[in-house]
Each structure stands twice: as structure tokens, then as C-alpha cells.
Amino acid sequence: MPVLLSRLAPQTLSTQLAERIGERIRMRLLPAGARLPSVRECARQQGVSTHTVVAAYDLLQAQGLVEARPQSGFFVRDFVQEAPLLQSAPARTAAHDGAASIPQGTRINASMLVRGMFHQSVGGKPQPGTGVLPAEWLEAGFLGAAMRRASSGSSLHDSCVRYGDPLGDIHLREALSRRLARLGLVAAPQHIITTMGATHALDVISRALLRPGDPVMVEEPGWTVEFARLVSLGMRVLPVPRGPDGPDLAVMQRYCESCSPKIYVSVSVLHNPTGYSLSPASAHEVLQLARRFGFYVVEDDTYGDIAPDHAARVTVLDRLSHSIYVSGFAKLLVPNWRVGYLAPPPALVERLVDTKLLSTLTTPSLMERALAHCMEQGQLRRHADRLRQHLAKARTRSVALAQQAGARFASEPAGMFGWVDTGVDTETLAQRLLDEGYLIAPGAMFHAGRQPSTCMRINFATTQEPAFWRIFEREVRSLRGSA
């Protein structure tokens, strides 16, 4: 679909076009090697002269973002290896945040979706595919007070001139130990390790316990960044279908018998993207397999703070014998503080700390101590209660809008994400919606083999606008009509 260029804007049409294409390149929405539309085709799409397109492509060449290949056209340069060429995106000035049409075959991938998290409200539009809550929901005045308290007296000097404890700030670990005890999970402060977010915790575990080529069981559908992370480390990913009650146990057993997997990565509570939560019976059977075949269950409890209190967790049943608990605060409170943690079996603590030291040395004790103050005063718990209320209202509104637009939910709406069946291929739908300024998360991303899917993941917090669902309904209808 055409990009809307403003003839009333102070910039020329060629400058506007170059800015939009350049921004998509910087966000990796146009990957290295992608061919831009021909000059004539781009002019037709945008409703401008070929001279305007030539001028725009020349600007992109001058910025080092594209290259001209004789007799072939213009292509996105691989500037990952050319860091000096990557400049900050120019300020947006046009009314619409479109871009040149993405060439056919270009896919939204894990990196693109993560980059979308840093551009949550592009052109004033909330982004349905992002995995974070709106910034205004996360505003918490108590954070500033906690940081001031943590940096009072000699604390600021000590945290700046000394490395922190390799395990993490003792005040935070003590608060985390009490927090886990309320879930029924016993973990002493000396057996808890803080990390730079939950993703870093998962990375520390992988690097400490796995070697390239090792088989790892993952849930499918599952978190696309976890697939990409494991593949980048050279692991062999074994997808296990995830249902309403838990993983497909028959598939898990076959993997155990034939592949001897080392770990199983699971989001037991409010699973991403389906919203499913593990049943106690399924948790027990997963644990029986872990004990029988000798693998670790790595339980990512990122969404635990917005989950029902009675939610079942493998780590609670197992008492951290064949399981490792992982969580963090990026989703709930402070995305940019990057505070996460893990609670492993005591025998693994030193091994995991050694791996943490090799990757980050230590973690920022000042932020950890401030977070500990928030937990000790009950502020974090009250904040989580408010978020649950916000999400409940947003979920009700988003579900109603989705159903009015003809979509149906493939799983019962719960938590932060909805797993929506659109009835059409969502990779194709994603390309069309991108041209309208909306980044969605197509279902293929949540499958290790990237097979086509009619499902997409939505964030309930960012899909409350009727405008998005009107465009969604129009594009779905168009795709069905052309099938």
C-alpha cells in the first residue's frame, strides 16, 4: 500500500521518502540485501515523479544505507559490520509514519519485534505486536524516592567505586528470598543470583549448562527471542507443542528417549503468546520426566506478578532439585533498569556465578538496592495490583474489538497477550499492516520452524484503539477476497 507523503510538510517529498525508508532500514524492518522497489514502481506506489524517487535513493546512498547495483537496482547495505554508518534516526515531521513498501518475501523476525519495543508509539500509534506495557502504566513515583534512598550517604560512593557482590546486592537477594517464599519456593539469599534482566538469566543458564549442538526443548508456540537466542548459541532446538494444560508430554518423552535433551525452557504461568497456565497435574508429569531423564526445567516466570496466586509452578513442586527459577522486573516496573534473577539448585550456584562474571562481571547494585526498598515497603506489590486492574480493563476492551472485527481467540484471553486466529496468513497480513504504521507479531515467529500460521499475538494494552481493528478488518477481508 502507498506511503502517505505530505506536500504541506517543510521537507521535500524526496527527503520525506528517504527518511521513511531510512528509518525502516535502521529498525531492521528492511534487512540487509533487501531490494528496494524499482524507481518506476516506487514512483507509482507513492504517487510521485521518478525524479523524486531518484533523489530519495541518492540521499539513502549518501547516508550509506543503500547501494546501487548496475542493471539490478538499489539494495539495503549490510551495515551491521559498518557501525559508523549507523546514525540516529532523523526526527519525524510528517503526519503519517509510513515507509516504502517492504519487498515481497521480507519477514518480520525476532530482532525486528524487539526493535519495535523501543518504538512503541510510532507516529502516535500504539503497536499491537510489542511485548511491553505502555510507559504511562509504568509510571511509579516511588522509584525516584527509592533511588534517592539507595544513593544516600556513602552508598552512592561505594556503589560507584567498587564492584558489587558477584551474586548481586544482598538486600535485593534477601527481599527476593522472601518474595519466593510467598509463592511456596524456598531459596536462601546465597542461592539467588541477580542478572541484567530475565533474558540475561536465561543466557547465563544456557552458557553454563550447554555446549553448541546440545538439544534443548522449547515450547511451541513460544517466545521467538528465545528461539533466536538458542540458535545463535548453536543449540539444537526441539519444539514441544504447548496446550492449555501444559506441554505435549508424549512428544517430550520421545525427545528424551531419542535426543537426551539437557534443558526444557518453559513459561508455566501466563504463557507467551497463548496466555495458558500450567495445570498441577501437567507440572507433576513434567517433573517426573525431568527426574527420570536427567534434564533441568528452566521456568521463566516473567509474568508471575500479574498471574493468579494459585498458579502452578514446576519449581515449587520440585523445590529446585531439577529446576531453575527465572524472573525479572522489566515487564512490570523498570524496563531500563534491567534487573532479573535466577534461583537454581544450590549445587549449580558457583557454576552459574562464574558464567555471570565472564559476561557482565557484576550487576548494578544501586538499582538493585533501590528495587529492594520498593519490595520491602510493599510498593511493588501494590503496583502489580494496579497493573492487573489496568490489564483486566484493556483485555475486555481489546477482546470485544477483535471479535467485532471478525477475529477469534485461539486460547482463552488471559494475562498480557492474546493469541488471535485471523483466518489468513499473518505474515502477509503483517506486511500490509506495516504499511499502515502497525507492527504486529505474526504466528510464524512463535514457531521454531517458522511454518505459516493464521494466528498472531496481540498485546491487550496496545490494541484498544478501534482504528487499528478497522484497518485490520479491511486488510483481512482483502486477503480473503484475493485468495
FIDREN-643738 format. One record per residue (C-alpha): y, x, z. Coordinates in pm, whole numbers, plus 50000, padded with zeros to 5 digits. Layout:
BEGIN
YXZ/...
// end
This chain:
BEGIN
500005000050000/503515012649933/505585030250195/508905013850268/511795037450197/515295027350296/518025030150035/520565024250314/519495054150522/521715085350525/518855106650388/517975106550021/514795088849911/513165122249835/513955135350184/512585103750345/509395106050139/508925142850223/509435135750595/506785108650599/504205128950409/505015159550620/504525140750943/501105128750838/500145164150748/501265177051089/499315149551266/496235158851055/496195123850906/496195142250573/493665170250621/493705204650463/492615202950099/493555166250053/495085159249712/498395140949710/498805112449462/499985124249122/503735123649065/503465092948843/501105074849081/503255082349384/506365070449199/504575038049113/503365033049470/506775039149623/508865021749358/510975052849291/511545075948996/509295105348917/512315127948981/512405115549344/508725123749393/509065158149233/511965165749468/509935153949769/506925175249671/509215205149619/510545200649974/506995199750110/506185231549915/509245248650059/508055239350410/504655254650338/502835221650385/501515216750032/500695238549736/500755231649365/497605239649168/498035242848791/496525213748599/495285198448926/498245185849128/499535190249483/497235197349777/497675199850154/497605236050267/495265248050540/497955257650785/495575258451086/495275295551010/499015298050944/500585287851275/504135299851191/504275273750916/503755245351163/507185232651263/508065203251484/508265170351300/511755160151190/513395131351371/512595096951236/515525079351083/514085052550860/513255017950983/509595020050885/507175047250987/505065047250676/503775075950469/502385082950126/499045066150072/496145086450206/493895097849921/490695078149888/487915093450093/490145107350369/488695097850707/490235092751047/488495118251268/488425127951636/491375151751609/493485125451432/492735099751701/493625123951979/496855133151799/497595096051787/497575096452167/500675118552152/502415093951918/501585061752098/504555041351984/505365053851637/508275035451485/508295012151787/504745000251718/502025002251986/498955019051842/495694998951868/493405029151835/494795051152111/492855058052428/495715058552677/497715032852868/501405026152790/503765050452958/505635022353133/502405011753304/502015046653447/505495049153595/504995057053962/507935066854180/505635081054445/504655110154218/508065126754244/508055123554622/504545138154637/505545167554420/508595174454637/506425173754946/503835196654788/506535221754693/508435221355022/508715251855248/506565281255146/504195260054937/506175264454614/506375302354654/502695305454743/501545283954450/503665304054206/502855339654310/499165335454394/496155322954205/494695291654357/491235288054502/488655290154220/487135257554343/490545240554345/493065230754611/491265223954938/493475193955024/492555176954696/488865185154734/488855170155082/490575138754952/488085136954663/485175140454903/486415110155097/487015091254773/483455097454652/482055087554991/483605053054945/481535050054627/478425059654820/478335095054680/478095123254935/479775155254808/481205180955050/484585196654960/482875230354899/480675213454637/483555198654435/485275218054154/488645208154012/489315211753638/492015206753376/491035170553319/487665153453273/487225167552921/487555202753063/484965193953326/482535183453052/483295215752866/482645237153174/479285219853223/478315224752858/479235261552853/477475268353183/474225249753118/473775250652741/473375275552460/474075269952089/471285249551938/470335232052262/469635194652229/472005171052412/471515133452443/474665112552396/475315075452391/475865057852059/478315042852006/480085068452217/483245088652261/484005105951933/485715135652100/482525143052295/480525143751971/483075167051811/483215189352119/479455193852139/479145200351765/481915226551787/479865244452054/476845244751825/474795219052015/472225195851862/473425160351925/470735133951991/472235098751976/470785072652213/471675036252137/473705020652419/473164984052506/474694960152760/472494972353046/472275009052954/470685033352708/467625026452495/465005041352729/462285042752463/464495064452241/465355086652538/461695091752620/460855101152260/463635126952264/462375140452596/458845144052464/459775159652131/463035178652187/463285187652558/466995179252593/468965197952858/471525171252948/472355134852887/476075125952878/476785090552991/479755068053064/477925044953302/480875023353407/483145005853152/481595024952866/483845037152586/484015019352338/481924988852433/483044981852791/479394979352904/478434989453259/475035003153357/472674979553540/471004992153862/467564988653704/468565009253399/470225035553620/466965038953815/464895043353497/467305069153352/466985088553675/463185086753661/463265102253313/465645129553430/463355138953716/460235137453502/461575158153211/463985180653396/467355172753233/470705166353402/472565133453371/476255141353329/478025109653439/481595106253314/483305081653547/486755083853388/487265046253408/485795041853756/489145034053922/489575002353715/485924991953750/484394966553989/483494981254327/479804972754289/479344991553958/476085011453946/476185049153908/473285072853848/474875099554066/474945076154367/471245067654329/470355103954263/472525119554536/473455147654295/469955161354254/469505157953877/473005145653801/476615157653784/479595135353854/482745139353640/486085121453662/489825126753632/493255111153659/494615113153303/493835076853215/495015062653542/498035081453661/499185115053524/498025123453169/500065155353150/499045169253488/495525174553351/493725170953683/489995164053675/486985173553880/483225175353893/480655172454169/477365189954078/474155197054269/475045223854527/472775249154355/474945247654039/478335252354207/478625290154171/477415289753812/479985263353718/482795280853906/482035313053718/482365294053389/485625278053503/487015312253592/486215325253243/488045296253077/491095289253296/490845312953595/492095286053835/493825252553814/497445243353910/497305239954289/500805224954316/499855194554109/496505191854284/498155191954625/500695165554516/497845143754395/496095148554728/499205134954905/499095103954681/495465098054769/495945103755142/498775078355156/496795051854966/499285052254678/496675059854416/494525030454524/497475006454515/498475019854173/494935013754045/495084978054174/498294972253977/496734986553662/493734963553694/496104933853710/498054946053404/494814951153211/493444917053303/496534900153158/496594922452850/492884916852789/493304879052798/496174880252550/494514905452315/491214886752307/492974854152219/494974870851939/491894888451800/489874856651791/492734837551627/492764864751359/489084858851286/487634888551474/484764885451718/483814907852007/480514926451972/480404930652351/481874911452643/485524922752682/485894944152993/487984972953117/490404990452887/488674988152547/487354960852322/484564965552067/485604942451784/483484932251485/485834927451190/483234918050930/484464945350690/484094982950667/486564995850924/487085029850761/488545012450458/490464989050685/491815019050877/493325033950561/495095001550482/496434996950834/497675032950843/499985024450556/501394996750773/502025021251057/498995012251272/496345037251379/493025020651458/489735035951570/487055026951312/483505022151434/482065050851229/483905075251457/481805063851752/478515072151579/477225107651571/476055103451211/479295086851104/477475057450942/479625028650812/480505001851066/482244968351071/483334974351432/486494990251564/487644999451913/490894984452036/492944992552342/493754959852517/497034973952642/498304981352290/497044951052096/499164923452246/501574920951952/500974891551713/502504912351430/499554936351431/496994908351423/498804890851136/498594922650927/495004928151041/494034892950930/495754897150593/494024930350519/490604917850630/490994887650407/491964910250118/488954932750170/486584903150184/488094889349867/487604922049681/484014926849798/
// end
